[in-house]
Amino acid sequence: AFVGAGQQDLAYIDEDIRISDGANGAARYLMEPSPLAKLLQLAEIDASDSVLDVGCGSGYSAALLSRLARSVVALESDPALAETARSTLSSLGCQNVTVITGPLPQGHAAKAP
């Protein structure tokens, strides 16, 4: 669900996967699973936390975060990837995730804690 057609076999290897050439020419990648899992573990996110996922790509990290946190704002600058994330997260029932399309460096002040 988080990788493009023809990339499903790559989804289970421990490598970054290119998921987009990027709306502004900057390629986007799905982070390899082991380091992402370690980062999430080290963050010690609990059920009362609100999380900003900057550069959510196709929504994989937001899906994981949705199971840990109270709410997730998933920010993505690439409109096509943001739409993919919205659709995929909705189909997975991740109701506590809001996907926002916008520039990554500014974050999303409207949903800031």
N, C-alpha and C positions, 0 to 999 in steps of 0.2 A: 504494500500500500504506500510505502514511503519512498520507493525508488521507481524509476521509469520502466516502461516495457523493455524487456530484454536484459534488465539488470537484477532480476530477482535472485539469480544464482549468486550474485555478488553480495547480497544483503547479509549473508551469514559469515563472510570472511572478516577478519579483523583488519580492515583497511578503510581509509576514507573513500567515499564513493562520490564522484562528480554527478550532481543532480541537475545542474543548470549552468549555462554559459553566463548567466547574470544579465539583468535588465540594463546595467550600465557597463557591461563588459567585464565585470569582476566575476569569475567563476564561483559557483557555490557548491559546497560539499556536504554530504551527510557524514558526520563524525563517526569514526570507528567505535563500535559498541563498548569495548573494554575501558578505554579512557573516559568515555562519557559516563559509564556506570560508576567509575571511581570518583569522578567529579561530583556526581549527584550524591554519592555516599558521604564524601567529605563535606558537602554543603549542609548536611544534617537538617534537611528540610522536613518539617512536620506538618501535621494536618491543619494547623492554625496559620501557616505562612501564605503570603501572597508573593508570587514569583514573576519577574520580568525575564522572558526568554528572548534575548536579543539575537536576531538572525536565525529564526526558527526553521528556515528552509521549508521542507515538505511536511514538517510537523512532528517528526519522530521524538525529539527532545521534549516538546510540549506534551505529547501523549504520555511519556514517562512521568513528567512533572505533574500532570493532572491526577495521577494516582497517589502522589505524595503530598501535594499542597492543597490549601483551601481554594485558591484561585491562581490562574496563570494568564498573563498577558503575553501573547506570542507575537513579537514584532518582526516583520519581514519587509525588506525594501523591494524585492522582486514581486510585482503584482501577480504573475502567473504562479509562482511558488506559494504566495499567500493564499491564493484561491485553492490550490491543491491542498494546502494545510487545512483550510476551512472545511473543505469537502471530506477529507480523510478523517479529521478529528470528529466531525459530526457523525459520520458513519460508524465510528468507534464508540460513540456515546460519551465523548469527553465534554460534558456540559459546563464544566468550570473553566474552560479555555476560551479566551477572546483573541482572535487573530486580527492584528492591526497591520495595515500596509502603510509604511512610512520610512523615513530615513533612520538608519540604525544609530548614528552617533548621538542623536537627541533623546533617545529613549522614547517614552510616551508619558508626558507629564500629566495628562488627563486621568490616567489610572495609577498614578504614583501614590505610594503610601503616605 
